[in-house]
């Protein structure tokens, strides 16, 4: 029973799917200044910036649950020796590698699926195909964390990862985050990242613009610039709100700390965290207690306790008493022995 409880506690604290952030997602409108937006967030802990909210949704996407269920199904077929059915499910898993932004666990399951397909391969052409997928799909995964079959373990050690170093261009700097095959990158000048040489799924997130999801290659990305379209271009008195389910339960931040709830178009009343103090003349300030009614009792004088002669005398008396007591015990013992 204790072991079961420990496992539950570990899952609750370690698995992202068990976590839930109760902060409200706040979209920055076109009319609001970025510094004003972040200043508002810094003193209102019940809101979160919209880019972080999108990342949170990305990590808890239902596709990750689907991949876990498919992988479990493929393993069951495999252990039941239904290899054809198992192969079909593993192929379905491999086909999801560039269609969604996957979390680390899902990526490992997809890579394990590709390794199983390599194991199923009956020709060298098929083996080469799946080996290339394995080395180029997710260059960020540490293969030490995977269950690798012996037939390809040595090949992976010798084969270089198929990726290129790439500096994030200026056109991307209007966004907060760049996600490549499930790996998040903060965007700032001079930032270099690794890009797969083959196709990969790219996502861009910001607090202000529509998110971008695109299947692209290294060759294409060098000549591509993301299109920036404001999610909200209204003003506080005339908000431009979205009815799309993607923006359900979101809030819009306008100039002068105006926040509109997207679902019901109502302005949210903010409670100021600053306590307003009225001006007070320093001459009128009085102490809380003037101590006029406090009675004072003089301390007792215990200086006699520090007199060294007192302690010398007490020590001498105590020593004499101990010696006398020991002598009396010795006499009593001798008299007893003589009585036998």
C-alpha positions as CSV (number, residue, x, y, z in Angstrom):
1,X,0.0,0.0,0.0
2,X,2.8,2.4,0.9
3,X,4.5,1.7,-2.5
4,X,1.3,2.5,-4.4
5,X,0.9,5.8,-2.5
6,X,4.5,6.7,-3.2
7,X,4.0,6.1,-6.9
8,X,0.9,8.3,-6.9
9,X,2.8,11.1,-5.2
10,X,5.7,10.8,-7.7
11,X,3.3,10.9,-10.7
12,X,1.5,14.0,-9.3
13,X,4.7,15.9,-8.9
14,X,6.7,14.7,-12.0
15,X,4.2,14.3,-14.8
16,X,3.1,17.5,-16.6
17,X,-0.3,16.0,-17.5
18,X,-1.2,16.0,-13.8
19,X,-0.3,19.6,-13.3
20,X,-2.8,22.4,-13.9
21,X,-2.1,26.2,-14.0
22,X,-5.0,28.2,-12.8
23,X,-3.7,31.5,-14.0
24,X,-5.8,33.3,-16.6
25,X,-4.3,33.7,-20.2
26,X,-3.8,37.3,-21.1
27,X,-3.5,38.4,-24.7
28,X,-1.8,41.7,-25.4
29,X,-3.8,43.9,-27.8
30,X,-2.3,46.0,-30.6
31,X,-3.2,49.2,-28.6
32,X,-1.2,48.1,-25.5
33,X,2.4,48.8,-24.9
34,X,4.6,45.8,-24.2
35,X,6.2,47.3,-21.1
36,X,2.8,48.2,-19.7
37,X,1.6,44.6,-20.4
38,X,4.5,43.1,-18.5
39,X,4.2,45.6,-15.7
40,X,0.5,44.6,-15.3
41,X,1.5,40.9,-15.2
42,X,4.2,41.5,-12.5
43,X,1.6,42.8,-10.0
44,X,-1.3,40.5,-11.0
45,X,-0.2,36.9,-10.3
46,X,-3.6,35.5,-11.3
47,X,-2.7,36.2,-15.0
48,X,-0.1,34.6,-17.3
49,X,1.3,35.8,-20.6
50,X,-0.3,34.3,-23.6
51,X,2.9,32.8,-25.1
52,X,3.5,30.7,-21.9
53,X,-0.2,29.6,-22.0
54,X,0.2,28.3,-25.5
55,X,3.3,26.4,-24.5
56,X,1.4,24.9,-21.6
57,X,-1.4,23.8,-23.9
58,X,1.2,22.3,-26.3
59,X,2.7,20.1,-23.6
60,X,-0.8,18.9,-22.5
61,X,-2.1,18.3,-26.0
62,X,-4.4,15.3,-26.5
63,X,-2.1,14.0,-29.3
64,X,0.4,13.0,-26.6
65,X,-2.3,10.8,-24.9
66,X,-3.1,9.3,-28.3
67,X,0.5,8.4,-28.9
68,X,0.8,6.7,-25.5
69,X,-2.4,4.7,-26.2
70,X,-1.2,3.7,-29.7
71,X,2.2,2.6,-28.4
72,X,0.6,0.5,-25.7
73,X,-1.6,-1.1,-28.4
74,X,1.3,-1.9,-30.6
75,X,3.2,-3.5,-27.8
76,X,0.2,-5.7,-26.9
77,X,0.1,-6.9,-30.5
78,X,3.8,-7.5,-30.4
79,X,3.7,-9.6,-27.3
80,X,0.7,-11.6,-28.6
81,X,2.9,-12.3,-31.7
82,X,0.5,-10.5,-33.9
83,X,3.4,-8.9,-35.8
84,X,1.6,-7.6,-38.8
85,X,-0.9,-5.6,-36.6
86,X,1.9,-4.4,-34.4
87,X,3.8,-3.2,-37.5
88,X,0.8,-1.2,-38.8
89,X,0.4,0.6,-35.4
90,X,4.1,1.4,-35.3
91,X,3.9,2.8,-38.8
92,X,1.0,5.0,-37.7
93,X,3.1,6.3,-34.8
94,X,6.1,7.0,-37.0
95,X,3.8,9.0,-39.3
96,X,2.9,11.4,-36.5
97,X,6.5,12.5,-36.1
98,X,6.3,15.8,-38.1
99,X,2.6,16.5,-37.8
100,X,2.5,17.7,-34.2
101,X,4.7,19.3,-31.6
102,X,5.2,16.4,-29.2
103,X,6.5,16.3,-25.6
104,X,9.7,14.5,-24.7
105,X,7.9,11.3,-23.7
106,X,5.9,11.1,-27.0
107,X,9.1,11.7,-29.0
108,X,10.7,8.7,-27.3
109,X,7.7,6.5,-28.1
110,X,7.9,7.6,-31.7
111,X,11.6,6.8,-31.9
112,X,11.1,3.5,-30.3
113,X,8.4,2.8,-32.9
114,X,10.9,3.6,-35.7
115,X,13.4,1.2,-34.1
116,X,10.8,-1.5,-34.1
117,X,10.0,-0.8,-37.8
118,X,13.8,-1.2,-38.4
119,X,13.6,-4.5,-36.7
120,X,10.6,-5.6,-38.8
121,X,12.4,-4.6,-42.0
122,X,13.0,-7.4,-44.4
123,X,15.2,-5.5,-46.9
124,X,18.3,-3.3,-46.6
125,X,16.4,-0.5,-48.3
126,X,13.8,-0.5,-45.6
127,X,16.4,-0.6,-42.9
128,X,18.2,2.4,-44.4
129,X,14.9,4.3,-44.6
130,X,14.1,3.8,-40.9
131,X,17.7,4.4,-39.8
132,X,17.7,7.8,-41.5
133,X,14.4,8.6,-39.9
134,X,15.9,7.7,-36.5
135,X,18.9,10.0,-36.9
136,X,17.2,13.0,-38.5
137,X,13.8,13.2,-36.9
138,X,14.6,14.4,-33.4
139,X,18.3,15.4,-32.9
140,X,17.5,16.6,-29.4
141,X,16.7,13.2,-27.9
142,X,19.5,11.5,-25.9
143,X,19.7,7.9,-27.2
144,X,20.9,6.8,-23.8
145,X,17.3,7.2,-22.6
146,X,16.0,4.8,-25.3
147,X,15.8,1.0,-25.5
148,X,18.0,0.4,-28.5
149,X,18.3,-3.0,-30.1
150,X,21.9,-4.2,-30.5
151,X,21.8,-4.4,-34.3
152,X,21.7,-0.6,-34.6
153,X,23.4,0.5,-31.3
154,X,26.9,0.6,-32.9
155,X,25.6,2.3,-36.0
156,X,24.1,5.1,-34.0
157,X,27.4,5.6,-32.2
158,X,29.2,6.0,-35.5
159,X,26.6,7.9,-37.5
160,X,26.6,11.7,-37.1
161,X,23.3,13.4,-36.2
162,X,21.8,14.9,-39.3
163,X,21.3,18.5,-38.3
164,X,22.6,22.0,-39.1
165,X,23.5,24.9,-36.8
166,X,21.2,27.9,-37.5
167,X,21.0,31.4,-36.2
168,X,17.4,32.7,-35.5
169,X,16.9,35.6,-38.0
170,X,15.7,39.1,-37.2
171,X,12.2,38.3,-38.7
172,X,11.5,35.9,-35.9
173,X,12.3,38.3,-33.0
174,X,8.7,39.6,-32.8
175,X,7.8,36.2,-31.3
176,X,8.6,34.9,-27.8
177,X,9.2,31.3,-28.5
178,X,10.3,29.0,-31.4
179,X,9.4,25.3,-31.1
180,X,11.2,22.8,-33.3
181,X,9.9,19.2,-33.1
182,X,8.7,19.8,-29.6
183,X,11.8,21.6,-28.3
184,X,11.3,25.1,-27.1
185,X,13.8,27.9,-27.8
186,X,13.7,31.4,-26.4
187,X,14.2,34.0,-29.1
188,X,16.8,36.7,-28.7
189,X,19.5,38.2,-31.0
190,X,22.4,35.9,-31.8
191,X,20.6,32.7,-30.7
192,X,21.9,29.6,-32.5
193,X,20.0,26.3,-32.5
194,X,20.1,22.9,-34.2
195,X,17.8,22.2,-37.1
196,X,17.2,18.8,-38.7
197,X,18.4,18.5,-42.3
198,X,15.1,16.9,-43.3
199,X,11.5,18.2,-42.7
200,X,10.5,19.3,-39.2
201,X,7.5,20.9,-37.6
202,X,8.0,24.6,-36.6
203,X,5.8,26.6,-34.2
204,X,6.0,30.3,-33.3
205,X,4.3,31.8,-30.2
206,X,3.9,35.3,-28.9
207,X,1.6,37.3,-26.6
208,X,0.2,39.4,-29.5
209,X,0.2,37.5,-32.8
210,X,-1.6,34.5,-34.1
211,X,0.5,31.4,-33.5
212,X,2.2,29.8,-36.6
213,X,2.6,26.0,-37.2
214,X,4.4,25.0,-40.3
215,X,6.0,21.8,-41.8
216,X,9.3,23.1,-43.3
217,X,12.8,22.1,-44.2
218,X,16.2,23.7,-43.5
219,X,16.4,24.8,-47.2
220,X,13.0,26.5,-47.1
221,X,13.4,28.2,-43.7
222,X,16.3,30.3,-45.0
223,X,14.0,32.1,-47.5
224,X,10.8,32.2,-45.4
225,X,9.6,35.0,-43.1
226,X,6.7,34.5,-40.6
227,X,3.6,36.6,-41.1
228,X,2.6,38.6,-38.1
229,X,-1.1,39.2,-37.6
230,X,-2.5,40.7,-34.4
231,X,-4.9,38.5,-32.4
232,X,-6.7,41.6,-31.2
233,X,-6.6,45.0,-32.8
234,X,-9.5,46.7,-30.9
235,X,-9.5,49.2,-28.0
236,X,-11.0,49.1,-24.5
237,X,-14.2,50.9,-25.5
238,X,-14.6,48.9,-28.7
239,X,-13.0,45.5,-28.2
240,X,-12.4,43.2,-31.1
241,X,-13.1,39.8,-29.6
242,X,-12.7,36.3,-31.0
243,X,-15.4,33.6,-30.9
244,X,-13.0,30.8,-31.9
245,X,-12.8,28.0,-29.3
246,X,-9.0,28.6,-29.2
247,X,-9.6,31.8,-27.4
248,X,-12.2,30.5,-24.9
249,X,-11.5,31.6,-21.3
250,X,-8.9,34.2,-22.5
251,X,-8.6,37.8,-21.5
252,X,-7.5,40.8,-23.6
253,X,-5.2,43.5,-22.2
254,X,-5.7,47.0,-23.6
255,X,-4.0,50.3,-22.9
256,X,-4.3,51.8,-19.3
257,X,-4.7,48.4,-17.6
258,X,-8.0,47.7,-19.2
259,X,-8.8,43.9,-19.3
260,X,-11.7,42.5,-21.2
261,X,-13.0,38.9,-20.7
262,X,-13.2,37.4,-24.2
263,X,-16.2,35.1,-23.5
264,X,-18.7,37.7,-22.2
265,X,-17.1,41.0,-23.4
266,X,-17.2,42.5,-19.9
267,X,-14.4,44.6,-18.4
268,X,-12.7,43.0,-15.4
269,X,-12.5,45.2,-12.4
270,X,-9.0,45.3,-11.1
271,X,-8.1,45.7,-7.4
272,X,-5.1,47.8,-6.9
273,X,-2.2,46.3,-5.0
274,X,-0.9,49.7,-4.0
275,X,-2.1,51.0,-0.7
276,X,-2.9,54.7,-1.0
277,X,-1.7,56.8,2.0
278,X,-3.0,60.3,2.8
279,X,-0.4,63.0,3.3
280,X,0.4,63.5,7.0
281,X,2.3,66.4,8.7
282,X,5.3,65.0,10.5
283,X,4.6,67.3,13.5
284,X,1.3,65.6,14.1
285,X,2.8,62.1,14.4
286,X,2.6,60.6,17.9
287,X,4.1,57.4,19.3
288,X,1.7,54.5,19.8
289,X,2.6,54.5,23.6
290,X,4.2,57.4,25.4
291,X,5.1,55.2,28.4
292,X,3.7,57.6,30.9
293,X,1.6,54.9,32.7
294,X,4.3,52.2,32.7
295,X,5.4,51.4,36.3
296,X,9.1,50.6,36.9
297,X,10.5,48.1,39.3
298,X,14.2,48.3,40.2
299,X,16.2,45.2,39.6
300,X,17.4,43.2,42.6
301,X,21.1,43.4,43.3
302,X,22.7,40.0,42.9
303,X,26.4,41.1,43.1
304,X,27.1,39.0,46.1
305,X,26.7,35.9,43.9
306,X,29.9,37.0,42.1
307,X,32.0,37.1,45.2
308,X,34.8,34.5,44.8
309,X,35.3,33.9,48.5
310,X,31.7,32.8,48.8
311,X,32.3,30.0,46.2
312,X,35.7,29.0,47.7
313,X,34.1,28.6,51.1
314,X,31.2,26.6,49.8
315,X,33.6,24.4,47.9
316,X,35.7,23.7,51.0
317,X,32.6,22.8,53.1
318,X,31.4,20.4,50.4
319,X,34.8,18.7,50.1
320,X,35.0,18.2,53.9
321,X,31.5,16.7,54.0
322,X,32.3,14.2,51.2
323,X,35.6,13.1,52.9
324,X,33.8,12.7,56.3
325,X,31.1,10.6,54.7
326,X,33.6,8.3,53.0
327,X,35.4,7.7,56.3
328,X,32.2,6.8,58.2
329,X,31.4,4.3,55.5
330,X,34.8,2.6,55.8
331,X,34.4,2.2,59.6
332,X,30.9,0.7,59.3
333,X,32.2,-1.8,56.8
334,X,35.1,-2.9,59.0
335,X,32.8,-3.5,62.0
336,X,30.5,-5.6,59.9
337,X,33.3,-7.8,58.7
338,X,34.5,-8.5,62.3
339,X,31.0,-9.7,63.2
340,X,31.4,-13.0,61.0
